[in-house]
Amino acid sequence: MENQVKSSGLKIFIFSGIVLLLITIIVISVSIKEEEKVLTPSQRLDQKQNVISTIEVIIDVSPKVESGKLYVHGKTNLPNQTNLMMNLSKGNNYSAQDKIIVQNGTFKSTGFSNKGLSLPNGDYVIEISTPLSRLQPESVQIIVGEKGKNLTGSLVVRGVDIFKDDNFVSFKTNFKIDDPVNASEKISYSIIKDKSYQNIKRSVDVWLDNRITKNQLATLAHEIRNLKNESYKRTFILYYLPGMSIDSVAWASTHFNPDLDVKILGTTIEQTNKLTKPIKVSSDKTVIGNYLQEMGSLSRRITIYRENGKVFIMNIFLDGSQGIEEYRESKVSNGLRLDELKKNSFGEYYLVNKNGDLESWDSEGLIETLKEIK
């Protein structure tokens, strides 16, 4: 009996020890969790930042004019998703800002312009900076450290006043825009017609001496709109080239409806250069003349030549396709007349006049005159 009592007491002692041990473990576990709960996000961030090394900040930029707008391309070793602030200025005459984000070591600004127009030529300053570190995404804060303490190098500056303990990135560089086609004064034009209806609508037809770029059209559009002191809700401007009929499709348009919309309806400068570049002809062909006809997407080069006593017209289109057709020639008092071999119902024919220009005629009269490509 005495042994049974002793055995029972031992079991109770062991059981009590186990219970006490479990209670101790639970208390310690709860205590640890409570300590974790009281850590603020800033404290947890500090723990992570302590293992991050310093960054000697590098920034390199390359300004480029694309389609009349200025884009700033850049490279940097700042962390992915870093927010940057960019300022572009030209003395007291121009200033514009942009917010950009670093993506895989690169960044690109939106297109800078002057109210939709190209920036004028001259000297510009690009400035790039960072906001307060605590305003960056948490992934960036972990790397740059509290108040940007991990940022170093010549591009890092201290803040002032209440931000005197903060590090900021401050980058600055100068560059120059020198675009020979920026200035509107290089555009030669004359106004054919200028009609308006109250303050609602204004329609303007314009002769251009030569093709110009889309950017120059935008510049000229603002200049023409400002020729009148009156303000109109909508202004429609059509542009024609030498030899074009005012009743034909215009070469280009710039419509304020109310925002500016610039369209080249005929051939651009690049397309014209493609169609008018010299072409080689075999020695048995004699070229009478080369001409460019504006017909929008169907614009073409017309080459008239004589071969083996016959006259042919070759049409070369923008896509490189071409067609050749024989014509019947006859000398007339004002030049060389060319008729299709098959009679057409509209009485259409060509006339190479004494100046070498190509006139298009039908039964009702002259349609258009194309200047010879020299």
Residue pairs with C-beta under 8 A, 6 or more apart in sequence:
42 146
45 138
45 141
45 142
45 146
46 146
48 142
49 141
49 142
49 145
49 146
49 149
49 150
52 142
52 143
52 145
52 150
53 150
54 150
54 151
54 152
55 77
55 78
55 79
55 143
55 144
55 150
55 151
55 152
55 153
56 77
56 152
56 153
57 76
57 77
57 78
57 151
57 152
57 153
57 155
57 156
57 169
58 75
58 76
58 77
58 153
58 155
59 74
59 75
59 76
59 78
59 128
59 155
59 169
59 171
60 74
60 75
60 76
61 72
61 73
61 74
61 126
61 128
61 171
61 173
62 72
62 73
62 74
63 70
63 71
63 72
63 73
63 124
63 126
63 175
64 70
64 71
64 72
64 73
65 71
65 118
65 177
65 179
66 111
67 111
67 214
67 215
68 113
68 117
68 118
68 213
68 214
68 215
68 218
69 111
69 112
69 113
69 118
70 88
70 111
70 112
70 113
70 119
70 177
71 108
71 109
71 110
71 111
71 112
72 86
72 88
72 108
72 109
72 112
72 126
73 106
73 107
73 108
74 106
74 107
74 108
74 128
75 105
75 106
75 107
76 82
76 102
76 105
76 106
76 107
77 105
78 84
78 102
78 130
78 144
78 169
79 102
79 139
79 140
79 143
79 144
80 102
80 103
80 104
80 105
80 139
80 140
81 101
81 102
81 103
81 136
81 137
81 139
81 140
82 101
82 102
82 130
82 136
82 140
82 144
83 99
83 100
83 101
83 130
83 131
83 135
83 136
83 137
83 140
84 99
84 100
84 101
84 102
84 107
84 128
84 129
84 130
84 169
85 97
85 98
85 99
85 100
85 128
85 129
85 130
85 131
86 97
86 98
86 99
86 100
86 109
86 126
86 127
86 128
87 95
87 96
87 97
87 125
87 126
87 127
87 128
87 129
88 94
88 95
88 96
88 97
88 98
88 109
88 112
88 124
88 125
88 126
88 127
89 95
89 96
89 124
89 125
89 127
90 119
90 120
90 122
90 123
90 124
90 125
91 123
93 120
94 114
94 119
94 120
94 124
96 112
98 109
98 110
98 112
100 107
100 108
100 109
101 107
112 119
113 119
114 120
116 218
116 260
117 215
117 218
117 219
117 222
118 179
118 182
118 215
118 218
118 219
119 177
119 182
120 177
120 182
120 183
121 176
121 177
121 178
121 179
121 182
121 183
122 176
122 177
123 174
123 175
123 176
124 174
124 175
124 176
124 177
125 172
125 173
125 174
126 171
126 172
126 173
126 174
126 175
127 170
127 171
127 172
128 169
128 170
128 171
128 172
129 168
129 169
129 170
129 171
130 136
130 148
130 168
130 169
132 163
132 166
133 140
133 141
133 144
133 145
133 146
133 147
133 148
133 166
133 167
134 141
134 146
134 147
136 144
143 150
144 150
144 151
144 167
145 151
147 165
147 166
147 167
148 156
148 166
148 167
148 168
148 169
149 167
151 167
151 169
155 169
155 170
155 171
156 167
156 168
156 169
156 170
157 167
157 168
157 169
157 170
158 164
158 165
158 166
158 167
158 168
159 165
159 166
159 167
159 168
181 212
181 213
181 215
181 216
182 215
182 219
183 219
184 216
184 219
184 220
184 223
186 216
187 208
187 212
187 216
187 219
187 220
188 208
188 209
188 210
189 206
189 207
189 208
189 209
189 220
189 239
190 206
190 207
191 204
191 205
191 206
191 207
191 224
192 205
192 206
192 207
192 240
192 246
193 203
193 204
193 205
193 246
194 202
194 203
194 204
194 205
195 202
195 203
195 204
196 202
196 203
196 228
196 230
196 232
199 230
199 231
199 232
199 233
200 232
200 233
200 234
201 232
201 233
201 234
201 235
201 236
202 225
202 228
202 232
202 234
202 235
202 236
203 235
203 236
203 237
203 238
204 224
204 235
204 236
204 237
204 238
205 237
205 238
205 240
205 246
205 250
206 220
206 224
206 237
206 238
206 239
206 240
207 239
207 240
207 241
207 242
208 239
208 240
208 241
208 251
209 242
210 241
211 241
211 251
211 267
211 268
211 269
211 272
212 220
212 269
213 269
214 262
214 264
214 268
217 239
217 252
217 254
217 262
217 264
218 254
218 260
218 262
220 254
221 237
221 254
221 256
221 260
221 262
222 260
224 237
225 235
225 237
225 256
232 256
233 258
234 255
234 256
234 257
234 258
235 255
235 256
236 253
236 255
236 256
236 257
237 253
237 254
237 255
238 250
238 252
238 253
239 250
239 251
239 252
239 253
239 254
240 246
240 248
240 250
240 251
241 251
241 266
241 294
242 371
243 357
243 368
243 369
243 370
243 371
244 250
244 251
244 294
244 368
245 367
245 368
248 294
248 368
249 265
249 266
249 294
249 295
249 296
250 265
250 266
251 264
251 265
251 266
251 294
252 262
252 263
252 264
252 265
252 266
253 261
253 262
253 263
253 265
254 260
254 261
254 262
254 263
255 261
265 296
266 294
266 295
266 296
266 299
267 275
267 292
267 294
267 299
267 318
271 299
271 318
272 292
274 318
275 292
275 299
275 300
275 301
275 316
275 318
276 290
276 292
276 301
276 373
279 303
279 316
281 287
281 305
284 307
284 308
285 305
285 306
285 307
286 305
286 306
286 307
287 303
287 304
287 305
288 304
288 305
288 306
288 311
288 336
288 352
289 303
289 304
289 352
289 356
289 358
289 372
289 373
290 301
290 302
290 303
290 304
290 372
290 373
291 301
291 302
291 303
291 304
291 357
291 358
291 370
291 371
291 372
291 373
292 299
292 300
292 301
292 302
292 370
292 373
293 299
293 300
293 301
293 302
293 368
293 370
297 318
298 317
298 318
299 317
299 318
300 315
300 316
300 317
300 318
301 315
301 316
301 373
302 313
302 314
302 315
302 358
302 370
303 313
303 314
303 316
304 311
304 312
304 313
304 314
304 338
304 350
304 352
304 358
305 311
305 312
305 314
306 312
310 326
311 326
311 327
311 328
311 329
311 338
312 324
312 325
312 326
312 327
313 324
313 325
313 327
313 338
313 350
314 322
314 323
314 324
315 322
315 323
315 324
315 325
316 322
325 340
326 341
327 338
327 339
327 340
327 341
327 350
328 338
328 339
328 340
328 341
329 336
329 337
329 338
330 336
330 337
330 339
331 337
332 351
334 351
334 353
334 354
335 351
335 352
335 353
335 354
335 359
336 351
336 352
337 349
337 350
337 351
338 349
338 350
338 351
338 352
339 349
340 348
340 349
346 362
346 363
347 361
347 362
347 363
348 360
348 361
348 362
349 361
349 362
350 358
350 359
350 360
350 361
351 358
351 359
351 361
352 358
352 359
353 359
353 369
355 372
356 372
357 369
357 370
357 371
357 372
358 369
358 370
358 372
359 366
359 367
359 368
359 369
359 370
360 366
360 367
360 368
360 369
360 370
361 367
